[in-house]
């Protein structure tokens, strides 16, 4: 989805890994690309290990809001060919060295937990009112 320049999905829901999956919030396409550009990934054996620690405990910096500001102002922050080649190489190396743990993007500090959403059971009248109130 991130590679296709003609894809206009701008936001992606973030859900918990454990069943039943629960909605955590939303992350924007441009935010994901900025995280990839700044190598915002971390190593962990599994999601339990990842979720039991914070960025601070792992000694990893959290990207500041200034890193995201230019990308959030543009409609579509594209993935460039150099970045795609870099991540293809990283993924190839990861397949060769699974004992070092997997790479994960810890989205917790960057997710918007206050994004509006509706469930399957939400009445149409409520969906309409919500949509109309957005402006």
N, C-alpha and C positions, 0 to 999 in steps of 0.2 A: 504493500500500500504506500509506503514512503518513497519507493523508487519511481513510481509512475507519475510523471509531471502532469498528466491529464486527470489524475485522481483528485477530486476536490473534497475528500473527507478531511475536515479540519479538526475534529475532536474525536477522541477515542475514550470509551468508558474504561475505567480501571476497576477490576473486581478482585476479590480475594482468591487465592489459589485453592483453598480448601472448600470442599462441598459442604453445605450448599453455598454457592458463590454469592457474595454480598457486594453490592455496589459501594465503592470507596469514593469515587469522584470521577473527574474527567481530566484528561491531559490533551493539550493541543498538539497538532502535527509539528508546528514550528518549535515547540518546546522539546519534543522528542529529537528533532534534528539537531538542535543546539546541544542537547545532552550527548548525542553521538559525536558531534564535532569536538566537544571538550573532553571526550573519553570519560564520560560520567558513569561508566560501568564498574562493577566490583566483582570479586571472586567469592564464591560460596559453593559449598557442596550441594545445598538444596535450599528451598524457600524457608524451611524452618530455621536454618542457620542464619539466613539473611534477615528474617523478620525478628530474630532474637537480639539483634544488635542495631545500633544507630550509626549514621555516618561518622559522628563524633567518636564513638567507641572504636570504630574501625580505623580512625585516623584519616578519614577522607573528607575533603572540603565539600561544602554545599555551594553550588554555583550561586552567585549573587543575582539579584533582579536585573542589574545592568547588563548582564550577559544575554538576557532574554529580550530586553527592550527593543532593539532594532528588528528582531525577527517577529515579534508580536505585532509590529506596526505594518508589516508587509502581508499581502494576501496569502502568498504561498512561498515559503522559504525552501528552494529546491535542494535536493541532495546532489552534490556535484560528482563528477566521474572519479576524481581523486579520492574522495571520501568513500565511494562505493568500492573502489579497488582496495583501499585500506581495510575495510571491514570484511571483504571477501577473503583477504589474506589472514586476518585474525580468526575468522570462522574456520578456515582450513587448518590453521595451527591448533585450534581448540579440539578439532576432531582427532588430531594426532596425540594430544596430551590430556586425556580426560582425567588423569589422576590429580591434576592441579586444581580441580574444581571447575565449575562452570562460570561463565560470565553472565552477570545479571545487571539490569538497570533498576536501581532502587528508586521508584517513582514517588515514594511517600512524601518527601519534602516539596515536591513540585505539583502534586495533584491539587485540583480545585475541588474541595469537598462540598462546597456550597452550590454546585451546579444543579440546575433544575432538571428533573427527570420524571417520567411517568411509568407506571407499571402496566402490565397487561390488563389488570383488573380496574384500572382507572376509568371512571365514566367519561364519555365523550364530552359532556358539558364542562367538566372540570378541565379537560385538555384544551378545549376551546377558550375557556376563561384564562387559563395560564398563557396560552399563545397570544391572546389579545393584550394581556397585561405586559408583555415584553417590550412593546413600543414600536 
